[in-house]
Amino acid sequence: DAMVIQNPRYQVTQFGKPVTLSCSQTLNHNVMYWYQQKSSQAPKLLFHYYDKDFNNEADTPDNFQSRRPNTSFCFLDIRSPGLGDAAMYLCATSSAAQGGEQFFGPGTRLTVL
Amino acid sequence: AQSVTQLDSQVPVFEEAPVELRCNYSSSVSVYLFWYVQYPNQGLQLLLKYLSGSTLVKGINGFEAEFNKSQTSFHLRKPSVHISDTAEYFCAVSTYNTDKLIFGTGTRLQVFP
């Protein structure tokens, strides 16, 4: 089945220790998104790629970076995680033909010690 | 700019009772509308979507929603809920000229036996 895959599902890191979350897709969608979701809140868009074009949200901290080496893969790098960065991180994909529908991965739960 | 309002943060209901989760939106252009469900520690799953055509949209798990342009609403309904419907529900909107989804704040549906 075509899908969005996120690894790992659970990630524990130490305060200030860089961490990378990964996302891959078999849908061949040209748009990929990264969201941060804290408890009992809606997902908050961090940035997205339209093909190779990177689009950063204005309020996304510089501590968050992303890479998209090819259509299938996208990475979220947190350079110096703080306690406030503990959250669920969701990857999603879409294509122009889907009328705005986004397809979500299962998420990575990040814990910062 | 678009916005989405989910007035009910929590909706408690007994099993087999009907339920309606309310969603209102604001937009100056035509919209696409979505309902997503999120179970604990999982990603978002599409329940249903309205892109165009019939205003009554049927989705998975027995849910349906009706697009009401004059009232700018897209309420989600189910005639008889199950314990397994306990989850967070997000209404979202996008338009033809954006890659982004605007989410409501979510409604927690709690089904009691």
Contacts between the chains, C-beta under 8 A, distances in Angstrom:
chain1	res1	chain2	res2	distance
A	4	B	43	7.7
A	6	B	43	7.8
A	31	B	99	5.4
A	40	B	88	7.9
A	40	B	106	7.5
A	40	B	108	7.6
A	41	B	105	7.3
A	41	B	106	7.4
A	42	B	90	6.1
A	42	B	103	4.1
A	42	B	104	6.6
A	42	B	105	5.5
A	42	B	106	5.5
A	43	B	44	7.2
A	43	B	90	7.8
A	43	B	103	6.1
A	45	B	100	6.4
A	45	B	101	8.0
A	48	B	99	6.3
A	48	B	100	7.3
A	50	B	99	6.0
A	55	B	99	7.7
A	88	B	41	7.6
A	90	B	43	5.7
A	90	B	44	7.0
A	92	B	43	8.0
A	92	B	44	7.7
A	94	B	99	6.8
A	99	B	32	5.2
A	99	B	49	7.3
A	99	B	51	4.4
A	99	B	94	7.9
A	100	B	32	4.4
A	100	B	34	7.5
A	100	B	51	7.9
A	100	B	94	3.4
A	100	B	95	7.4
A	100	B	96	7.9
A	100	B	98	7.6
A	100	B	99	7.9
A	100	B	101	6.7
A	101	B	32	7.8
A	101	B	34	6.6
A	101	B	46	6.4
A	101	B	49	5.8
A	102	B	44	7.9
A	102	B	101	5.7
A	103	B	46	7.7
A	104	B	36	7.7
A	104	B	43	3.8
A	104	B	44	4.3
A	104	B	45	7.2
A	105	B	43	5.3
A	106	B	42	5.7
A	106	B	43	4.7
A	107	B	41	7.3
A	107	B	42	6.6
A	107	B	43	4.9
A	109	B	41	6.5
